[in-house]
Amino acid sequence: SFLPSPLSLLTEYVRPSLPRSSHKCDPISIILLANRVALQSSLSEISSLGLGSPIGGGHANFLMIPVLNWETGKPDNGRSEKVYKELAENEGVVVRFRGREHGCEGCLRITVGSEEENRQLVEKMKLVLTRIQ
């Protein structure tokens, strides 16, 4: 069933999978969750360029994604920091390098944005990951 608000089909698809208590969330929270699911899916589609699976819980407004070493397939602080700087300095995309935090080796903290912001992030992330090997 559709909500009486302008939510996307993705939002309507995600909503039934929410915990029952979450069904009372406001539409903004539901949209944020849908955008988070879509962003995670889009990033997984470019995992072959050296992105690991997200770490941490699934209820935040961000994803913690490890950047991997091309040769070893393990989280790589050096490559992650280069990706972070390249995105910020040359692509106008701000993510946060968290590789020095406990349990976050090689990680970038990526805040969930709108559908368009997420699309641009993934597009630029793909370019940068291809350049920085």
DSSP file with accessible surface (Angstrom, degrees, kcal/mol):
  #  RESIDUE AA STRUCTURE BP1 BP2  ACC     N-H-->O    O-->H-N    N-H-->O    O-->H-N    TCO  KAPPA ALPHA  PHI   PSI    X-CA   Y-CA   Z-CA
    1    1 A S              0   0  142      0, 0.0     2,-0.3     0, 0.0     0, 0.0   0.000 360.0 360.0 360.0 146.3    0.0    0.0    0.0
    2    2 A F        -     0   0  149      1,-0.0     7,-0.0     2,-0.0    10,-0.0  -0.697 360.0-123.1 -94.1 142.5    1.2    3.5   -0.8
    3    3 A L        -     0   0   38     -2,-0.3     2,-2.2     2,-0.1     4,-0.3  -0.470  29.5-109.5 -75.1 153.7    1.6    6.2    1.9
    4    4 A P  S    S+     0   0  136      0, 0.0    -1,-0.1     0, 0.0    -2,-0.0  -0.271  93.6  79.5 -80.3  52.9   -0.4    9.4    1.4
    5    5 A S  S    S-     0   0   41     -2,-2.2     2,-2.4     2,-0.1    -2,-0.1  -0.978  97.1 -91.7-151.5 163.3    2.9   11.3    0.6
    6    6 A P        +     0   0  133      0, 0.0     2,-0.3     0, 0.0     0, 0.0  -0.302  64.9 152.7 -80.4  62.4    5.2   11.7   -2.3
    7    7 A L        -     0   0   23     -2,-2.4    -2,-0.1    -4,-0.3    -4,-0.0  -0.686  44.6-112.6 -92.0 147.3    7.6    8.8   -1.5
    8    8 A S     >  -     0   0   37     -2,-0.3     4,-2.1     1,-0.1     5,-0.2  -0.205  26.4-108.9 -71.4 165.9    9.5    7.0   -4.1
    9    9 A L  H  > S+     0   0  128      1,-0.2     4,-2.2     2,-0.2     5,-0.2   0.870 121.1  57.7 -62.4 -35.3    8.9    3.4   -5.1
   10   10 A L  H  > S+     0   0   58      2,-0.2     4,-2.5     1,-0.2     5,-0.2   0.933 105.5  49.8 -60.7 -42.9   12.2    2.5   -3.4
   11   11 A T  H  > S+     0   0    1      1,-0.2     4,-2.5     2,-0.2    -2,-0.2   0.930 110.9  48.8 -61.5 -44.2   10.9    4.0   -0.2
   12   12 A E  H  < S+     0   0   21     -4,-2.1    -1,-0.2     1,-0.2    -2,-0.2   0.858 111.3  51.1 -64.6 -32.9    7.7    2.0   -0.4
   13   13 A Y  H  < S+     0   0  187     -4,-2.2     4,-0.3    -5,-0.2    -2,-0.2   0.911 114.2  42.5 -70.1 -40.7    9.7   -1.1   -1.1
   14   14 A V  H >< S+     0   0    6     -4,-2.5     3,-1.7     1,-0.2     4,-0.5   0.862  98.2  75.5 -75.2 -35.8   12.0   -0.6    2.0
   15   15 A R  G >< S+     0   0   47     -4,-2.5     3,-1.8     1,-0.3    -1,-0.2   0.864  90.2  53.5 -51.5 -45.5    9.3    0.4    4.4
   16   16 A P  G 3  S+     0   0   91      0, 0.0    -1,-0.3     0, 0.0    -2,-0.1   0.793 104.0  58.3 -64.2 -22.0    7.8   -3.0    5.0
   17   17 A S  G <  S+     0   0   93     -3,-1.7    -2,-0.2    -4,-0.3    -3,-0.1   0.542  85.2 103.7 -84.1  -4.8   11.2   -4.4    5.9
   18   18 A L  S <  S-     0   0   19     -3,-1.8     5,-0.1    -4,-0.5    -3,-0.0  -0.416  88.4 -91.5 -72.3 151.3   11.6   -1.9    8.7
   19   19 A P    >>  -     0   0   67      0, 0.0     3,-1.9     0, 0.0     4,-0.6  -0.307  43.2-108.4 -57.0 149.3   11.1   -3.0   12.3
   20   20 A R  G >4 S+     0   0  203      1,-0.3     3,-1.5     2,-0.2     4,-0.3   0.862 119.4  56.2 -52.0 -40.4    7.5   -2.6   13.3
   21   21 A S  G >4 S+     0   0   99      1,-0.3     3,-0.9     2,-0.2    -1,-0.3   0.782  99.9  61.9 -65.2 -22.6    8.3    0.3   15.7
   22   22 A S  G X4 S+     0   0   25     -3,-1.9     3,-2.3     1,-0.2    -1,-0.3   0.662  80.7  81.8 -76.8 -16.0    9.9    2.1   12.7
   23   23 A H  G << S+     0   0   44     -3,-1.5    -1,-0.2    -4,-0.6    -2,-0.2   0.713  86.5  59.2 -64.0 -16.1    6.6    2.2   10.8
   24   24 A K  G <  S+     0   0  194     -3,-0.9    -1,-0.3    -4,-0.3    -2,-0.1   0.332  81.2 121.6 -93.4   8.7    5.7    5.2   12.8
   25   25 A C  S <  S-     0   0   51     -3,-2.3    -3,-0.0     1,-0.1     5,-0.0  -0.337  71.6-103.5 -66.4 153.6    8.8    7.1   11.6
   26   26 A D    >>  -     0   0   80      1,-0.1     4,-1.7     4,-0.0     3,-0.5  -0.324  35.4-103.6 -72.5 160.8    8.2   10.4    9.8
   27   27 A P  H 3> S+     0   0   62      0, 0.0     4,-2.7     0, 0.0     5,-0.2   0.832 119.8  60.4 -57.4 -32.1    8.5   10.4    6.0
   28   28 A I  H 3> S+     0   0  120      1,-0.2     4,-2.7     2,-0.2     5,-0.2   0.928 105.0  48.3 -62.9 -42.7   12.0   12.0    6.2
   29   29 A S  H <> S+     0   0   50     -3,-0.5     4,-2.3     2,-0.2    -1,-0.2   0.894 111.8  49.5 -64.3 -38.7   13.4    9.1    8.2
   30   30 A I  H  X S+     0   0    6     -4,-1.7     4,-2.6     2,-0.2    -2,-0.2   0.919 111.3  48.8 -67.5 -41.6   11.9    6.6    5.7
   31   31 A I  H  X S+     0   0   56     -4,-2.7     4,-2.9     2,-0.2     5,-0.2   0.927 110.3  52.1 -63.6 -42.4   13.4    8.5    2.8
   32   32 A L  H  X S+     0   0   67     -4,-2.7     4,-2.3     2,-0.2    -2,-0.2   0.936 110.8  47.3 -58.9 -46.0   16.8    8.6    4.6
   33   33 A L  H  X S+     0   0   35     -4,-2.3     4,-2.6     2,-0.2    -1,-0.2   0.927 112.1  49.7 -63.1 -43.1   16.7    4.9    5.1
   34   34 A A  H  X S+     0   0    0     -4,-2.6     4,-2.5     1,-0.2    -2,-0.2   0.920 111.7  48.4 -62.2 -42.1   15.7    4.3    1.5
   35   35 A N  H  X S+     0   0   11     -4,-2.9     4,-2.6     2,-0.2    -1,-0.2   0.867 110.4  52.5 -66.0 -34.2   18.5    6.5    0.3
   36   36 A R  H  X S+     0   0   16     -4,-2.3     4,-2.6    -5,-0.2    -2,-0.2   0.936 110.2  47.2 -65.8 -45.3   20.9    4.7    2.5
   37   37 A V  H  X S+     0   0   59     -4,-2.6     4,-2.3     1,-0.2    -2,-0.2   0.930 114.1  47.6 -61.6 -44.1   19.8    1.3    1.1
   38   38 A A  H  X S+     0   0   29     -4,-2.5     4,-2.6     2,-0.2    -2,-0.2   0.911 112.0  49.6 -65.2 -41.9   20.1    2.6   -2.4
   39   39 A L  H  X S+     0   0    1     -4,-2.6     4,-2.7     2,-0.2     5,-0.2   0.935 110.7  49.6 -63.1 -45.3   23.6    4.1   -1.7
   40   40 A Q  H  X S+     0   0   70     -4,-2.6     4,-2.1     1,-0.2    -2,-0.2   0.920 112.0  48.8 -60.6 -41.7   24.8    0.9   -0.2
   41   41 A S  H  X S+     0   0   58     -4,-2.3     4,-1.4    -5,-0.2    -1,-0.2   0.928 111.4  49.0 -63.5 -44.7   23.6   -1.0   -3.2
   42   42 A S  H  X S+     0   0   42     -4,-2.6     4,-0.5     1,-0.2    -2,-0.2   0.896 111.6  49.2 -63.7 -40.1   25.2    1.4   -5.7
   43   43 A L  H >< S+     0   0    4     -4,-2.7     3,-1.2     1,-0.2    -1,-0.2   0.881 106.5  56.0 -68.1 -34.8   28.5    1.2   -3.8
   44   44 A S  H >< S+     0   0   70     -4,-2.1     3,-1.4     1,-0.3     4,-0.2   0.831  98.5  63.1 -66.6 -27.2   28.4   -2.6   -3.8
   45   45 A E  H 3< S+     0   0  143     -4,-1.4    -1,-0.3     1,-0.3     3,-0.2   0.714 108.4  41.1 -68.9 -19.7   28.1   -2.4   -7.6
   46   46 A I  T X< S+     0   0   12     -3,-1.2     3,-2.1    -4,-0.5    -1,-0.3   0.156  79.0 113.8-111.5  19.7   31.5   -0.8   -7.8
   47   47 A S  G X>  +     0   0   58     -3,-1.4     3,-2.3     1,-0.3     4,-1.4   0.790  63.8  72.0 -61.1 -27.1   33.1   -3.0   -5.1
   48   48 A S  G 34 S+     0   0   96      1,-0.3    -1,-0.3    -4,-0.2    -2,-0.1   0.682  87.5  65.3 -63.8 -14.2   35.4   -4.6   -7.8
   49   49 A L  G <4 S-     0   0   28     -3,-2.1    -1,-0.3     2,-0.0    -2,-0.2   0.402 134.9 -77.7 -87.8   3.0   37.3   -1.3   -7.8
   50   50 A G  T <4 S+     0   0    9     -3,-2.3    18,-3.0     1,-0.3     2,-0.4   0.801  84.6 135.3 107.4  39.6   38.4   -1.9   -4.2
   51   51 A L  B  <  -A   67   0A   7     -4,-1.4    -1,-0.3    16,-0.2    16,-0.2  -0.965  37.5-149.6-115.2 135.7   35.5   -1.2   -1.8
   52   52 A G        -     0   0   18     14,-3.2     3,-0.1    -2,-0.4    22,-0.0  -0.309  34.5 -77.2 -89.7 179.8   34.7   -3.5    1.0
   53   53 A S        -     0   0   98      1,-0.1    -1,-0.1    12,-0.1   -13,-0.0  -0.484  59.8 -91.9 -74.6 147.5   31.3   -4.2    2.6
   54   54 A P        -     0   0   42      0, 0.0     2,-0.3     0, 0.0    11,-0.2  -0.233  39.7-145.7 -59.1 146.9   30.1   -1.5    5.1
   55   55 A I  B     +B   64   0B  64      9,-2.5     9,-0.6    -3,-0.1     2,-0.1  -0.803  55.3  29.7-110.9 157.3   31.0   -2.0    8.7
   56   56 A G  S    S-     0   0   77     -2,-0.3     7,-0.0     7,-0.1     8,-0.0  -0.337  97.3 -31.0  92.5-175.1   28.8   -1.1   11.7
   57   57 A G        -     0   0   59     -2,-0.1     3,-0.3     1,-0.1    -2,-0.0  -0.130  47.0-127.4 -75.3 173.1   25.1   -0.9   12.1
   58   58 A G  S    S+     0   0   33      1,-0.2    -1,-0.1     5,-0.1   -22,-0.0   0.079  88.8  76.6-110.3  22.9   22.5   -0.1    9.5
   59   59 A H  S    S+     0   0  161    -23,-0.0    -1,-0.2     2,-0.0     2,-0.1   0.229  70.4  97.6-120.6  15.8   20.5    2.6   11.2
   60   60 A A  S    S-     0   0   33      2,-0.3   -24,-0.0    -3,-0.3     0, 0.0  -0.476  80.0-114.6 -97.0 173.5   22.8    5.7   10.9
   61   61 A N  S    S+     0   0   72     -2,-0.1    51,-2.7    50,-0.0     2,-0.3   0.115  96.4  51.6 -93.0  22.0   22.7    8.5    8.4
   62   62 A F  E    S- C   0 111B  52     49,-0.3     2,-0.4     2,-0.0    -2,-0.3  -0.963  71.9-131.6-148.8 164.5   26.1    7.4    7.0
   63   63 A L  E     - C   0 110B   1     47,-2.6    47,-3.1    -2,-0.3     2,-0.7  -0.957  11.9-146.7-117.4 141.4   28.0    4.3    5.7
   64   64 A M  E     -BC  55 109B  26     -9,-0.6    -9,-2.5    -2,-0.4    45,-0.2  -0.933  27.7-178.7-107.1 106.9   31.4    3.3    7.0
   65   65 A I  E     - C   0 108B   4     43,-2.7    43,-2.5    -2,-0.7     2,-0.3  -0.933  20.9-137.5-116.5 122.8   33.1    1.8    3.9
   66   66 A P  E     - C   0 107B  11      0, 0.0   -14,-3.2     0, 0.0     2,-0.5  -0.583  11.7-142.1 -77.2 136.8   36.6    0.3    3.8
   67   67 A V  B     -A   51   0A   0     39,-3.0     9,-2.7    -2,-0.3    13,-0.3  -0.873  26.9-142.8 -94.2 129.5   38.8    1.1    0.8
   68   68 A L  B     -E   75   0C  33    -18,-3.0     2,-0.3    -2,-0.5    38,-0.0  -0.656  12.5-109.7-102.1 152.3   40.8   -2.0   -0.1
   69   69 A N     >  -     0   0   43      5,-2.9     4,-2.2    -2,-0.3     5,-0.1  -0.571  27.6-134.2 -71.5 133.7   44.3   -2.6   -1.3
   70   70 A W  T  4 S+     0   0   96     63,-0.5    -1,-0.1    -2,-0.3   -20,-0.1   0.869 100.5  38.1 -59.1 -40.7   44.2   -3.8   -4.9
   71   71 A E  T  4 S+     0   0  185      1,-0.1    -1,-0.2     3,-0.1    -2,-0.0   0.905 127.6  28.8 -82.1 -43.0   46.7   -6.6   -4.4
   72   72 A T  T  4 S-     0   0   87      2,-0.2    -2,-0.2     3,-0.0    -1,-0.1   0.697  87.9-136.4 -94.0 -22.0   45.8   -7.9   -0.9
   73   73 A G     <  +     0   0   45     -4,-2.2    -3,-0.1     1,-0.3     3,-0.1   0.629  64.2 124.9  72.8  13.5   42.1   -7.1   -0.8
   74   74 A K  S    S-     0   0  141      1,-0.1    -5,-2.9    -5,-0.1    -1,-0.3  -0.710  75.8 -79.6-103.7 155.4   42.5   -5.8    2.8
   75   75 A P  B     -E   68   0C  49      0, 0.0     2,-0.5     0, 0.0    -7,-0.3  -0.244  48.2-159.8 -53.5 138.2   41.6   -2.4    4.2
   76   76 A D     >  -     0   0   37     -9,-2.7     4,-2.5    30,-0.3     5,-0.2  -0.927  18.7-169.8-133.0 104.6   44.3    0.1    3.2
   77   77 A N  H  > S+     0   0   48     -2,-0.5     4,-2.6     1,-0.2     5,-0.2   0.874  89.9  54.6 -59.6 -40.8   44.7    3.4    5.1
   78   78 A G  H  > S+     0   0   40      2,-0.2     4,-1.9     1,-0.2    -1,-0.2   0.952 113.4  39.4 -61.0 -50.3   47.1    4.8    2.5
   79   79 A R  H  > S+     0   0    7      2,-0.2     4,-2.6     1,-0.2     5,-0.2   0.911 115.0  54.3 -66.6 -40.7   44.8    4.2   -0.5
   80   80 A S  H  X S+     0   0    0     -4,-2.5     4,-2.7   -13,-0.3    -2,-0.2   0.920 108.5  48.1 -60.3 -43.7   41.7    5.3    1.5
   81   81 A E  H  X S+     0   0   45     -4,-2.6     4,-2.5     1,-0.2    -1,-0.2   0.895 110.9  51.3 -67.2 -36.0   43.4    8.6    2.5
   82   82 A K  H  X S+     0   0  131     -4,-1.9     4,-2.6    -5,-0.2    -1,-0.2   0.918 110.8  48.4 -64.7 -42.1   44.3    9.2   -1.1
   83   83 A V  H  X S+     0   0    0     -4,-2.6     4,-2.7     2,-0.2     5,-0.2   0.936 111.0  51.5 -62.7 -45.2   40.7    8.6   -2.3
   84   84 A Y  H  X S+     0   0   79     -4,-2.7     4,-2.1     1,-0.2    11,-0.2   0.937 113.4  43.5 -56.0 -50.1   39.5   10.9    0.5
   85   85 A K  H  X S+     0   0   98     -4,-2.5     4,-3.2     1,-0.2     5,-0.4   0.905 113.4  51.0 -66.6 -40.9   41.8   13.7   -0.6
   86   86 A E  H  X>S+     0   0   43     -4,-2.6     4,-2.0    -5,-0.2     5,-0.9   0.915 110.6  49.1 -64.0 -42.9   41.2   13.2   -4.3
   87   87 A L  H  X5S+     0   0    0     -4,-2.7     6,-2.5    -5,-0.2     4,-0.9   0.938 118.6  39.5 -61.4 -44.8   37.4   13.4   -3.8
   88   88 A A  H  X5S+     0   0   41     -4,-2.1     4,-0.5    -5,-0.2    -2,-0.2   0.942 123.2  36.5 -71.8 -48.6   37.6   16.5   -1.7
   89   89 A E  H  <5S+     0   0  142     -4,-3.2    -3,-0.2    -5,-0.2    -2,-0.2   0.828 132.8  19.4 -79.8 -33.2   40.3   18.4   -3.7
   90   90 A N  H  <5S+     0   0   99     -4,-2.0    -3,-0.2    -5,-0.4    -2,-0.1   0.606 129.9  37.0-115.8 -15.8   39.5   17.5   -7.3
   91   91 A E  H  <<S-     0   0   35     -4,-0.9    -3,-0.2    -5,-0.9    -4,-0.1   0.466  93.3-125.0-116.8  -6.7   35.9   16.2   -7.3
   92   92 A G     <  +     0   0   68     -4,-0.5     2,-0.5    -5,-0.4    -4,-0.2   0.760  66.1 132.0  69.5  25.1   34.2   18.5   -4.8
   93   93 A V        -     0   0   22     -6,-2.5     2,-0.6    -7,-0.1    -1,-0.2  -0.941  45.1-151.0-114.1 125.7   32.9   15.6   -2.8
   94   94 A V        +     0   0  124     -2,-0.5    17,-0.3    -3,-0.1     2,-0.3  -0.862  28.7 151.0-103.1 117.0   33.3   15.6    1.0
   95   95 A V        -     0   0    6     -2,-0.6     2,-0.5   -11,-0.2    15,-0.2  -0.793  42.0-112.9-124.2 173.9   33.6   12.3    2.8
   96   96 A R  E     -D  109   0B 116     13,-2.1    13,-3.3    -2,-0.3     2,-0.5  -0.951  14.1-135.3-117.9 131.0   35.5   11.7    6.0
   97   97 A F  E     +D  108   0B  20     -2,-0.5    11,-0.2    11,-0.2     3,-0.1  -0.689  30.4 165.9 -78.7 125.1   38.7    9.6    6.4
   98   98 A R    >   +     0   0   79      9,-2.8     3,-2.0    -2,-0.5     6,-0.2   0.149  33.2 120.5-125.6  18.1   38.3    7.4    9.5
   99   99 A G  T 3  S+     0   0    5      8,-0.5     7,-0.2     1,-0.3     5,-0.1   0.688  73.0  54.8 -61.2 -19.7   41.1    4.9    8.9
  100  100 A R  T 3  S+     0   0  170      7,-0.1    -1,-0.3     5,-0.1     2,-0.2   0.475  86.1 100.9 -94.6  -1.5   42.9    5.9   12.2
  101  101 A E  S X  S-     0   0  108     -3,-2.0     3,-2.2     3,-0.2     6,-0.1  -0.589  90.8 -89.0 -81.6 146.6   39.8    5.2   14.4
  102  102 A H  T 3  S+     0   0  190      1,-0.3    -1,-0.1    -2,-0.2    -2,-0.1  -0.290 112.0   6.2 -56.2 126.8   39.7    1.9   16.3
  103  103 A G  T 3  S+     0   0   62     -4,-0.1    -1,-0.3     1,-0.1    -3,-0.1   0.542 109.8  92.6  79.2   6.9   38.0   -0.8   14.1
  104  104 A C    X   +     0   0   20     -3,-2.2     3,-2.5    -6,-0.2    -3,-0.2  -0.032  50.0 166.5-123.0  31.4   37.8    1.4   11.0
  105  105 A E  T 3  S+     0   0  116      1,-0.3   -29,-0.1    -5,-0.1    -5,-0.1  -0.195  75.7   0.1 -53.4 129.5   41.1    0.6    9.2
  106  106 A G  T 3  S+     0   0    0     -7,-0.2   -39,-3.0   -31,-0.2    -1,-0.3   0.560 101.2 149.5  71.8  10.0   40.9    2.0    5.6
  107  107 A C  E <   -C   66   0B   1     -3,-2.5    -9,-2.8   -41,-0.3    -8,-0.5  -0.516  36.3-162.2 -89.9 145.3   37.4    3.4    6.1
  108  108 A L  E     -CD  65  97B   1    -43,-2.5   -43,-2.7   -11,-0.2     2,-0.7  -0.956  18.4-138.5-112.1 136.6   35.7    6.4    4.7
  109  109 A R  E     -CD  64  96B  37    -13,-3.3   -13,-2.1    -2,-0.4     2,-0.6  -0.873  22.5-168.3 -96.1 117.2   32.6    7.7    6.4
  110  110 A I  E     -C   63   0B   3    -47,-3.1   -47,-2.6    -2,-0.7     2,-0.3  -0.929  12.7-141.5-114.3 114.9   30.1    8.6    3.7
  111  111 A T  E     -C   62   0B  69     -2,-0.6     2,-0.3   -17,-0.3   -49,-0.3  -0.553  24.7-114.7 -75.5 136.1   27.0   10.6    4.7
  112  112 A V        +     0   0   12    -51,-2.7     2,-0.1    -2,-0.3   -76,-0.1  -0.541  43.3 177.3 -70.8 130.2   23.8    9.6    3.0
  113  113 A G        -     0   0   17      1,-0.3   -74,-0.1    -2,-0.3    -1,-0.1  -0.371  36.6 -58.3-115.0-161.7   22.5   12.3    0.8
  114  114 A S     >  -     0   0   50     -2,-0.1     4,-2.9     1,-0.1    -1,-0.3  -0.237  60.7 -95.7 -72.2 171.3   19.6   12.8   -1.6
  115  115 A E  H  > S+     0   0  120      1,-0.2     4,-2.1     2,-0.2     5,-0.1   0.920 127.9  46.0 -55.7 -44.4   19.2   10.5   -4.6
  116  116 A E  H  > S+     0   0   88      2,-0.2     4,-2.4     1,-0.2    -1,-0.2   0.910 112.2  49.6 -67.5 -43.8   21.0   13.0   -6.8
  117  117 A E  H  > S+     0   0  116      1,-0.2     4,-2.5     2,-0.2    -2,-0.2   0.923 112.2  48.6 -61.6 -42.4   23.8   13.6   -4.3
  118  118 A N  H  X S+     0   0   12     -4,-2.9     4,-2.5     2,-0.2     5,-0.2   0.896 109.5  52.6 -64.6 -39.7   24.3    9.8   -3.9
  119  119 A R  H  X S+     0   0  118     -4,-2.1     4,-2.3    -5,-0.3    -2,-0.2   0.937 111.5  46.2 -61.3 -45.0   24.3    9.3   -7.6
  120  120 A Q  H  X S+     0   0   79     -4,-2.4     4,-2.6     2,-0.2     5,-0.3   0.905 111.0  52.7 -65.1 -40.9   27.0   12.0   -8.0
  121  121 A L  H  X S+     0   0   13     -4,-2.5     4,-3.0     2,-0.2     5,-0.2   0.947 111.0  45.9 -58.7 -49.2   29.1   10.5   -5.2
  122  122 A V  H  X S+     0   0   20     -4,-2.5     4,-2.5     2,-0.2    -2,-0.2   0.916 112.4  51.4 -63.1 -42.0   29.0    7.0   -6.7
  123  123 A E  H  X S+     0   0  101     -4,-2.3     4,-1.7    -5,-0.2    -1,-0.2   0.941 115.8  40.6 -59.8 -46.6   29.9    8.4  -10.1
  124  124 A K  H  X S+     0   0   52     -4,-2.6     4,-2.5     2,-0.2    -2,-0.2   0.865 112.1  55.5 -73.9 -34.3   32.9   10.4   -8.8
  125  125 A M  H  X S+     0   0    0     -4,-3.0     4,-3.0    -5,-0.3     5,-0.3   0.917 106.1  52.9 -61.8 -41.0   34.0    7.6   -6.4
  126  126 A K  H  X S+     0   0  113     -4,-2.5     4,-1.8    -5,-0.2    -2,-0.2   0.934 110.4  47.0 -60.6 -45.9   34.1    5.2   -9.4
  127  127 A L  H  X S+     0   0   86     -4,-1.7     4,-1.8     2,-0.2    -2,-0.2   0.934 115.0  45.4 -61.0 -46.7   36.4    7.7  -11.3
  128  128 A V  H  X S+     0   0    0     -4,-2.5     4,-2.6     1,-0.2    -2,-0.2   0.911 110.8  51.9 -67.8 -43.3   38.7    8.2   -8.3
  129  129 A L  H  < S+     0   0    0     -4,-3.0    -1,-0.2     1,-0.2    -2,-0.2   0.856 109.5  51.7 -62.7 -33.0   39.0    4.5   -7.4
  130  130 A T  H  < S+     0   0   70     -4,-1.8    -1,-0.2    -5,-0.3    -2,-0.2   0.896 113.7  43.9 -68.8 -38.5   39.9    3.8  -11.0
  131  131 A R  H  < S+     0   0  124     -4,-1.8     2,-0.9     1,-0.2    -2,-0.2   0.843 109.6  58.6 -73.8 -37.1   42.7    6.5  -10.9
  132  132 A I     <        0   0   27     -4,-2.6    -1,-0.2     1,-0.2   -49,-0.1  -0.828 360.0 360.0-103.8 100.9   44.1    5.5   -7.4
  133  133 A Q              0   0  144     -2,-0.9   -63,-0.5    -3,-0.1    -1,-0.2   0.561 360.0 360.0-113.7 360.0   45.2    1.9   -7.4
